[in-house]
Amino acid sequence: MLMAGGFSIVFWISAALCFLAYGLQVAQDPTVAKDNLWLAIILIAVVVMTALFAYYQEAKSTNIMAGFKNMVPQQALVLRNGKRIEMIAEHLVVGDIVFVKGGDKIPADLRILESQGCKVDNSSLTGESEPQTRGVDCTDENPLETKNLGFYSTTCLEGTACGIVINTGDRTVIGRIASLASQVGNQKTPIALEIEHFVHLISGLAVGVGILFFIISVSMGYSPLNSIIFCIGIVVAYVPEGLLATVTVCLSLTAKRMAKKNCLVKNLEAVETLGSTSVICSDKTGTLTQNRMTVAHMWFDNLIHNADTSEDQTGELFDQSSQSWHALGKIATLCNRAEFNADQEDLPISKRTVNGDASEAALLKFTENVLGKVMERRQKNEKVFEIPFNSSNKYQVSIHKLEDSPEHSYLLVMKGAPERILDRCSTIMIEGQEYPLDEEMKENFQTAYMALGSLGERVLGFCQFMLPSSFYGSGYPFSAENGNFPLDNLCFVGLISMIDPPRSTVPDAVMKCRSSGIKVIMVTGDHPITAKAIARSVGIISSTGETVEDIASRLGIPVERVNPRDACAIVVNGSEIIDMDSDELDDILRYHTEIVFARTSPQQKLLIVEGCQRLGAIVAVTGDGVNDSPALKKADIGVAMGIAGSDAAKHSADMILLDDNFASIVTGVEEGRLIFDNLKKSISYTVTKNIPEMIPFMVYVIISCPLPLGTITILFIELGTDIIPSIALAYEKAENDIMTRKPRNPLKERLVNMPLLSYSYFHIAAMETYAGFVNYFTVMAQQGYLPATLLGLRVLWEDKNTNELEDSYGQEWVSMRNKKIGDLLGIDFHIYGQLH
């Protein structure tokens, strides 16, 4: 394909004409010079070597890709013939009973029959970073939302479950997504279209001018063979043979620069595409955010306190002197099953890996960072009893020994859904003291709970109860079945909220996108409230941007009375897209500048990308999950995450972010715009030589003077002396306004347009042609041939049997000397023309 597309077609045609001319020459004179033969061979060599180079660059990037095989679990625990056996997961069939436990990959789509504290990680499928509980009850009509289904290739984080296989292989949700991605056809990149446009333009001009001069030369009495040779000269002179190599090398150099900035390019043409991007559809989890749950806020002592959500988590943003905080921190430490993995003491706390779900891991890192020595605190307060979290109770309870309180032998701590925790409390702790939980305090709780929830944060409530030694003595037999300990009239201590915080570099990157005219759209599978909060925190929804709900709330009117076009921002639930026709989706994309799509499915992501493309946008899509694969492939450029990205996402993408950072995309946009600018400069430099190389053939044919510039010389000019300066232009630095101008319109701002050709052909080329002919006539005059003598001299000049050619001074010369002068002419014509 690389040897049959683009400029290669023109080179093959030129080589074929050279072979034809050489064949005709040999038929007439077996001793003829082999100039045309060598020209054909060199042209073919250029095509082959350039294609091999491009293939090597692309193959080197794609070798790191893996397919879906890595997602296939090797073994599955199955009930067959009344016995539990391990078997290869690929051999599962519908109806098999499968058992999974924490750490297992789910081997097929399952309907859950039994569950004991089972939580799964569906982030690669839905985009939600929070673990999802699995149970036996159907909770939603949407298969991706219901709690009683487990999906192939997702991971069971904790607990155990038993399920019946309902789909395997290509029939699974993942399999259908893969099938959807495979059905999306590959489209030509913008730079490929530009090069194709340039090839058609130059080829048309070259062939047109060649045929025109073939007709002129025949009409002037030249033989058909000589006319074909003239035609070859015109075509070779007009086609920039070195441009294919120049474009490939320029793109490769930019790809290497981008790789150093954590952007791995799989397809060289994608380098420029990113620079042409006008819309970026970005996933949330792991791209805009840090892909780790982090404690963001706390509510205690009737105040909301900020926690440090930075990536290094070194700041202390709240007052830690309150006794209420110490009680809250103690509950978060003890009522927590997460543990640090071994041998990580030398690592920063934020970098340590944790065995446990995302929320408990966030609490563990937070308490270790603020209080320190969590494991020692747990050893000091030994756990004697626990009720794990479950979906019906929505709380977790643990009871711990108290060594430093003679009046109390045990401490009962509880965490869970805030409203459930509050219902079990009769008092509240304020500055270390217990007060009755009256209606005013309940209203304060509700206000804080709603405020934290509106930020898109997951909120947990915490409470405690001191068990007196007089009733709960040492070795007391706590029992969940007997209920021999209190679960009501507890003391409410506070709230802790968590979120997957945005990366620190993202807000600045989004602002740069805005200033450069690129619309950033969030497309996520997460909850609309969370998506909106993150979008506002990173600048996708600006500080002044309002949705119809915001306007209605501000004006105190129903949402239905607000004109949707008055709101610059909008949050669209994926379920709404199902009922939209293409015009309604286009209206959203056209009239809203700040857009968030939440709870989206792979099919809906694909519809969003297609909608943007319908409006003429060049679309870049970022993603890391299997669910992103169809959209990544449909986009003009798909950008996958290198760290958190699934193999399927990497396979579908054109570019991979090695650091999973959205800010790297902005770097890529700048590099893409720079390469487009530099390619214009390279092409302008390259096509400038077309006229100075073609005019000598015209003069040669029309006034029949000795040839100023031969075809072999032209080829050496194109591939020898001029390709290096052309490539050097790829190192040009960016203009000052490169990231403040709007994305180019592919229909109006072409790589090669009439202003560029006019400047190259009629300004620079005219000066080069004039300088070349001045040198031509000067050299000929130095050799004894004044300009008037050159008219009509071509036939005698090229006749090998003429050894008495008379110059302007009456001196006669042999043909061998004339050939040496001709070789010198080509070199002088080129050098002098280029210098001027």
N, C-alpha and C positions, 0 to 999 in steps of 0.2 A: 504494500500500500504506500509506503514511504517513497518508493522508487517510481510510483506511477501518478502521484498527485502533485499539485502545485506547479512550480517552475520545471519540475522534472519532465512534464509532457513537452514543454517547449524545447528542452535540451535533447530529448529523444528525437523530435522532429528535425532539429538542427543536425544531429548526428546522422540521421537517415539521409538528409540532403547531402551531407559531406561524403558519405559512402557512395551515393548515387553519382555525384560529380566526379569522384575519384575513379569510379568504374568506367564512366564515359571517357575520361581522360586517358586511362590505360588502354581502352579499346582503340583510341586514335593514335596514342604514342606510348608504347611500353616503357619508355625511359623518363616519363613525366615525373616531376617532383612529387613527393608524398605529403605535401602540406595538408591537403584535405583529409587524407587518411589519418594522419596524426591528430588533426583537429577533432575528428569523430571519436577517436579512441580516448582523447583527453576529456571530451564532454561526457562520455559514458562513465569514465572513471570518477569524474566529479559527482555525478548523480549517485553512483554506488557508494562512494566513500561518505558523502553527506548523509545518505539514508542510513548507513551502518552506524554513523556517529549518533544520529537522532535516536535510532533504535537502542543503542547502548545506554543513552541517557535515560530513556523511559524504562528500559528493562531493569536498570540498576535500582530505580525507585520502587518498581512494582515487586521486586523479589522479596521485600519484607512483608508482603501481604500474605494473609492466610485466609482460607475459606471458612465455611460453616463447620468443617470437621472438628475444629477445636471446641465447638459448643456441645458436641455429642458426649453425654456421660458414658463412661466405659462400662459400668456395671449398674444393675438395678436389683433391689430386693423385691421379689415377686412371690405371691401365693399361688402355687401350682399343685394340683392334686392333694390339697390339704396341707402342704408343706411349704415353708418359706425357703426359697432358693435364690441364689445370686445368678443372674444371667446377663448377657450382653444387652444393653438397652435397645439396640437396633432391632432385637428380636421380639420386642413387646408388641402385643396386638390389642385391639379394642376389647374391653371386658376384663383384662388382667387387673388383679388387685395388687397395688404397689405400696410399699412402705418407705417413707422418707424421714430423715432426722436432721438435726442441725448440722450444717456443713455440706449436705448433699445437694447436687443439682437435680432438679426435677426432670425425670427422663421422658415424660410425655405430658400432654394435656390431661389433667386429672380432675375428677369431681370428688371433693373431699367427703369421705364417709365417717372418719373419726379424726379428732384433733385434740392435742394436749399442748397448749401454749405454743402452737406453731406460728411462726412469723416468716414471711418470705420477702426477698428483695426483688421487686418488680421494676427497679429503676431503668434497666436496659430496655424495658418494654413500654413503660408508661411515662418515664421521666421523673417519677416521684422518688426522692431520696429516702423518705421515711419508710421503715419496715411495715409491711401490711400483715395483719392477723388473718389467719385462715380458720374457718369453721364449717359446720355442716349446713347452715342456713343460707338460702339465696337472699341476698340483701339488695340486689339491683338488677334491672333488666340488661344493663350493659355488661357483657362478659368480663371486661377489663376492670369493672368497678365492684362486682359481686365478691363476697368473701369465701364462697364455697368452690372456687376453681383455682387450681394451681397450673402454671403454664410451663411448657417445655423450655428448658435452658435457664429458667430463673433458679435462684438459690434459696434453699431453706436455711434461715439464719439460726433458728433455735426451736426447741420443742420437737414434737413428733407428729406425724399425720399418716393416715391411711386413705388411699383414694382409688377409684376405679378409672382405668384408662378410657378416655372418650375420643382421643385423636392421637395419631402418631405421624411422624415424618412430615411430608408436605401438607398434610391436612391440619397440622397444629397451627395455632395463631402465628407463631414464628415462621412456620413454613409458608403460610399464606402471605406474610409480609415479604419473605424472600422471593416468592413468586411474583408479587406485585412489583418489586424492584427489578426483577429480570424482564418484566414486560415493558419497562420504561426504556424507550429507544435513546441511543446516544445522539446528541445534537452537535453540530459544528460550533466550535468556540468562536467568539467575536474576532479574534486574531486570525483564525483560519478563514473566516469569511472575508476579512480584509485582504489577506494574501491572495485568496481566490479572485477577489475583485481586481487586485493589482495584476495578477497573472493574465486575466482576461483582457485587461486594458493594454498591457505591454505586448501581449501576444497578438492581439488584434492590430495594434499599430505596426508591430514588426512584420507580420505577414502581409498586412495591407501595403505598407511601403515597399516590401520586397517584391510583391506581385506587380505593383505599379512600375518599379524600375525594371523588372523583367520585361514588361510590355514595352517600356520606353527603349530599352536596349535592343530588343528585337526589331522595333520599328526604325531604329537608327542603323540597322544593318548588321548588328552583332549576331554571331551564330547562337543557336539554342544552348549549346554547351557553355559558351562564355556568358550568356544571359543567366543561366542557372548559377554559375559561379558568382556573378554579380549579386544575385538574389541571396545566396548563402552569406556573402559578405555583409549585406544589409541586415539580415536576420541576426547574425552573430554580433554585429555591432550594436544592434538595438536591444538585444536581450542581455540583461545583467547576469552573466553566468555565476558570478560570485555571491549573488544576493542570497541564494538558498543557504549557503554555508554561513553567511553573515547573520541571517536571521536565527539559524539554529544555535550558533555560538553565542549570540547576544542573549537568547533565551536561557541557554545553559549557564552562562555567567550569572544572570540574575537569579536563576534557581539555586545556584551555589551560595549566593549572598543571602537568599531567603532561608536556606537551610541553616546558616550560621545564626539566623534570628528565629530559629525554632519553627520554620515553615518548610516542611518536606513536600516537594512538588513531584507528583506522580506523572503528570502529563505536562510537558514543557509549555504547550499552548495555554495552559491554565495560568501561567505567570502573568500574562497580559490581561486575561479575563478578569482577574481580581481587581485590576486597576480600572476596568470599565464598569465595575459593579455599581448599581444605583440603589439596590435593595439588599439588605442582609437579613435573612430569616434565621434568628439565633435560638438555639435551645437554651434552657435556663440552667439546669443542673450540671455543674462541672465546667460549664463554659463561661457563663456570667457569674456563677457562684463558685465557692471553694470546694464543693462536693463533700462537705462534712458538716454535720449538725454542731452548732456552737451555741452556748448560752449567751443570750442577747440582753435580757432584762430580768429584773427581780422586783417583786412587790412585797415589801414588809414594812412594818411601822407605818402603814397607811401611805407609803410613798413608792413611786416607781424609780428603780435604780438602774443605771446603765452598766452593762458588763463590757469587757474589751473583746470585740469581735474581729480584731485585726488578725492577719495571717500568722504573726509571730506571738500574739497574745502576751505581751509583756506589760501592758498598762494596767493600772489599778484605778478604775473610774468611779468607785463608790466607797462610802464610809464603812469600814469594817469593824468599827468599835461597838456597834449595837449588839446587845445580847440576843436580839431577835435574829440577827444575821448568823450568829454562831449556832443558834438552834436550827435554823434553816439549813446551814451548811452541814451540820451533823446529820440531819435527816437525809440530805442528798448523798452523803457519804455512805451511810449505813444501809439505807433502803435502795440498794443498787447492786446488781449482780455482775456488772462489767468489771473486767480485770485487765491490767496491762499484760501484754505478752512478755515472756522472760527476756533477760539480757538486753534491756533497752535503757538502762540507767544513764548512759552517756548521751542519749538523744534528747533534744528539746521536747517538752511535754506535748506540744502540738504535733510533733512528728512521730510520736509513738503509736504503734498499732495496738488495738484493743480487741479483746474477745468479748463481744456483747453487741446489742443492737445500737443503732445510731444515737438515740436519745440518751441512753444510759452511758454511752461512751462520752457524749458531750458533758454530762454531769460529772463523770469521773475526771476528765481532763480539767474541767473548771475548778472542782474542789481541790485537786492536786496542785493546780497552779496558784490558787488563792490561799488555801489552808495548809497544803503540804502534807506529806507522809500519810496518805490515805490508808495504805495497807496496815500501818502501825495503829491507826485509829480503829480500824476494823478488828484487829487482833485484841486491842484493849477492851473493845465492846463486842464480845463474841456473840455471833448469831446463834440463837437456840431454836428459833421457829420462823417459818416463812409461809406465806400464801402468795404464789406467783400471780402476776397480772393475768387477767383473762377478760375476754370481750363482754361477758355478762356483768361482772362486778365493776370493771373498769378501774380497779385499784390494785396496788401491791402492798402487802403488809409484811413487816419483819419485826421480830422481838429480840432484843439484845440485852446482855448482862450489863449491869451498872456496878462498877467497882468503887466509885468515889461518892456514893450517896447511901448513908446508913438507913434512910427512911424508905428508899425505893430500891428494889432489887432488879427490876427490869425496865427497859424503855421500849415502848411500842411506837414504831414509826410507820407512816403510811404516805404513799404518793399515788396520784392518779388523775383522772378527769376532774378539773377544779370544782364543777358543780356537784359531783358525787362526793368529793372530799368535804366540801362545805356543809352538805346535808348531814354529815356524820359528826359535826362539831357543834359545841355549845358555847365555847369560849374562843377568844382570839388573843394572840400574843402581841403586845405593843411595848417596845423597848424592854423586853425581857419579862414583862409582867402579864398575867392573864386577866382579861376583861370579858364580861358577858358579850356574846355575839348578838348585838341588837340589830334592829332594822337599818339604822344609819350605817353600821359597819358592813352590813350585807350590801347596801347600795354602793358603798365605797369599793367593796370587792367587785361588784358587777361592773362598775365603771372602769376599774383597772383591767379586769378580764376582757372587756370589749375593746379597750384601747390596745392591749397587746395582741388580741386576735385580729384587729384591723390591720396590724402591721404584717400579717401573714405568718405569725409565729405560732409554734406549737406550745401550748401553755399547760403546765402541770401544777397541781395543788399539793401542798405538803402539810401534814399535821402530826401530832405526837400525843402520847399519854404516858405518864409516869406510873408504873405499877407498884403499889405499896408492898413493902417486905412482909407486912403483917398477914397478907392474904396470899401473895405470890412468893412463896419461899424458894430457897435454892432447890433446883431440880424439879420445879413445878411442871407437870405433864400437860403442856399446851396442846390443844386438839381443835382442828377446824371443824370436825364432825360434831363435837360436843359444844363448841362455841363457848369455851370456858375462859374467855377473856373478852374485854370490852372492845366493840367496834363502833360505838356511838358515844356521844358526849365527850368527844376528843377536843384537843386544843389546836385551832387552825394557826399555822405559823406564817405561811406566805405562798407566793407564786414564783415559779421560775419559768421563763419562756425561752424557747430555742428556735433557731432558724439556720438554714444553710446560707451564710452571709455572702454578699457579693465580693468578688475579688477587688482588691484595692485599686488595681489599674483600670478597671472596667469603666467607671464614670468618665474618666478623662478620654478613654478610647471612644466612648459613645459620643462625647462632645466633639471630638475630632471628626467623627463620621458626619455629624450634623453640619459642621462648618464646611465639610467637603461635599455636601449635597446628597449624602447617602442616608436613606431611611432605614432605621433599625427596627425590625419587628420581632417581638418575642413570640415563639411558638413552643409551647410546653405542654406536657401531660399533667402538670401539677394543678392544684386547686386555684380557682380564679383569684381569691383573696391573697394567697401567697404570691401568685404570679404578679398581681398588680403592685404589691408592696415592694417586691424586688425590682420591678420595672421602674417604679418611682425612685428607688434608692440609687439606681445606676444611671438614671437620666433618660431612659427610653420613654417614660412619661415625665415630662418636665415639672418643675415646681409649680408652674402656673397652669399646667395642663389639667383639664377637667373632663370627666366622663359625664354622660347624661345623668347618672345617679348623683354625681357630685354637684352638678348644676341644680338638680331638683332639691337636694338637701340644703344648698345655700339659699335658694329662693323660697323654700318651704312649700313647694308645689308637687303634685304627682309627677312621676317620671314620664307618663304618657303625654304631658303637656309640653315637654321639652323637645324642640326640634333637634333631631340627631346631628344635623350638620352644624349646629352651634357648638358642639363638643369636638375639640381637636383630638381628644383621647377616647379610646374605646377598648373595653375588655370583652372579648367574644368567647363564649363557651363553645367547645367543639360540638356539643349536641345541637346548637343552633345552626351550624354550617350544614348539617344534614338536610334541613328544610329550606335552605337557600338555593335560589337558582344562580347562574353565573353573573347575571346583572346585579343582583343584590350584593354578592361578594365583591364584585368590581367597585360598587359604590363605596363600600367600606374601605377598600384599599385606595381608592382615588380621593375621597373627601376627608379622611382622617390621617393626620400626620403622625400620631402616636398610637400604635396598635399593639395589643396583647391578645394572643389566642391561647386559651387555657383548656385543659382537659381534651386535648386533640388526639385523634387516632392517626395511624399512618396514612390512611386514605384521605383524611382531612388535611394533613400536612401537604400531601401531594396536590390537593385542590387549591390550597393557598399559594403554592409555588406557581402552579399553572395560571392562577388569577393574576399574579404579579407579571408574569411573562406576557399575558394577553394585553396588558396595559403598556407593553414595550419596555419593561424594565429588564436589566441584566441582573439576575438573581444569584446571590451566594447563600448557601444554606449550611449552617453548622449543626453538628449532632454527634452523639456518641453511642446511642443505643441502636439495637436492631430495628426498632420502630422508626428510626430516622432514615433507613436505607433507601426507600423509594424516593423520598424528597431529595436526598443527597444526589441520587443519580439523575433525577429530573432537572435539577438546578443547572444553571449555566456553569457554575463551579460549586462542587460539593466539598466542604471542609470538615474532616473528621478529627476527633480528639485522639492523640497518640497514647496517652496514659490510660484514660478511662474508656476509650472508645472500644466498641466491640469489633471483632474481625469483620463482620458483615458491613458495618459502617465504614471501616477503612477500605474495604474492597470496593464499595460504591463511590467513594470520594475521589476527587481529583487532587486534593491537597490534604496534608495531615499536620495538625498543630502539635508539635512535640511536647509543648508545655501546657497544653489544654487551656491556653489563655486567650480570651477574646482580644486582648490588646495586640496580640501577634497578628491578627487579621488586619488591623489598621496599618501595621508595618508592611504587610503584604500588599495592601491597597496602594500605598505610596510607591513600593517597588514596581507594581504593575503599571502605574501611571508613568513612572520614570522610564520604563522600558518602552512604552508606547511613544513617548517623546523622543527617546534616543533612536528608536527604529525609524521614525520619520526623518531624523537627521541622517541616519545611515543610508536610507533610501534616497533622500535628496542628493547626498554625496554620490551615490552609485549611479543614479539615472542621469546625473549631470553629464556623465561621459558619453551617454548615448549619442548626443548630437555631434560632439567632436569626433567620435568614432565613425559615425554614419556619413557625415558630410564629405570626407575624403573619397568614399565610394561613389557618391553622387558626382563629385567633380571628375573622378576617374572615368565614369561612364559618359557624362555629358560633354566634357571638353577634351576627353581622350588624352589626359596627361598621365605621366607616370604615377603609380599608386602611392599616395603619401603614407598610408598605414595599412599593413597587411592583416589578414585574419588571424594568423598565428600570433602576431604581435599583440593584437587585440585580446586574444585569449590569455596571454601572459600578463597583460595589463590587468585584466579582470580578476584573475586567480592569483597573480603574483604580487604586484606592487600595490593594488588598490584594496585587496580584501583586509589587510592589516589595519589601514586607517579606518575602514568601515567598522571593523570590530572595536577599534579604539574608542569610537563614539559611544559604545555601550557603557563606558566608564564615566561618561559625562555626569556631573552632579545635577541634582534636581533644581528646578527653578524655584524661586522663593514662594510662588503662589500655587505650588503643585497640590497642596492639601486644602486650599481654600476655594478652588474653582469647582464648578459642578461636574458631575460625571459626564463623559462625552456621550453625545447622541449617536448611536451606531449608524443611523440613517443619514445624518448630516455631517458628522465629523469623521471622515474616512482617513485611513492610514495614508492613502495616496489620493489627493484631490487636485482639482484644476489649479488652485493657487500655488500648490507645491510644484506641480509640473511646469507651470508658467514661469515661476521663479527659477527652477532648475534649467529649463530648456532655453528660455529667452533672455535670461540675465547672466547667470554663471556660465552656462554652456556657450553662449555667444562669445563671451570673453575668451574662454578656453579655445574655441574654434579659431577666433581671430589670431590669438597668440600662436597656435599650432601652425597656421598657414604662413604667418610671418616667418617662423622658423623654417618651414618647408621651402619657401622661396629663397630665403637667405642661404640655406645649405646648398640648394641647387645652383644659386648664383656663384657661390664659392667654388663649386665643382665645374663652373664654366657654362651653366645653362641659365640664361636670363629668362624671366617670366614669359616673354613673348615666344621664346623658342619651345616652351613646354606644350603649347597648344598642338594637339594632334600627334604628339610624339610617342604615345603609348605603344602602338604596334611595333615600331622599330626598337623601342626601349626593351620590350619583352622578348624580341626575337633572338633566340640563342645563336643563330647563324649570322647575325649582323655584327661584324667586327670593325665597321668603318662609320660609326655613328658620330656625326659632326656636331660640336657644341657651338655656342654663340660666337666663339672666336675663331672658328674654322678648324679647330683641332679635332682629330678623329680618335674614338675610343672603342675598346673591345667590349663585348657583352658582359664578361666577368666583372669588369670594373663597375658597370652599371648596376649589377646585382648587389655589389657591396654598398654602393651608394643608396640603393633601395632599402637595405637593412638598416643603414644608418639613419635614413629618413624617418622610419617608423619610430625609432627610439627618440630621436630629437623632437619629432612632432608631439609625442606623448609627454616628454619631460617638460618641454617649454610650455606646452598648453596647460599642464597641471600647475606649474609654478605661477602661472598668471591667473 
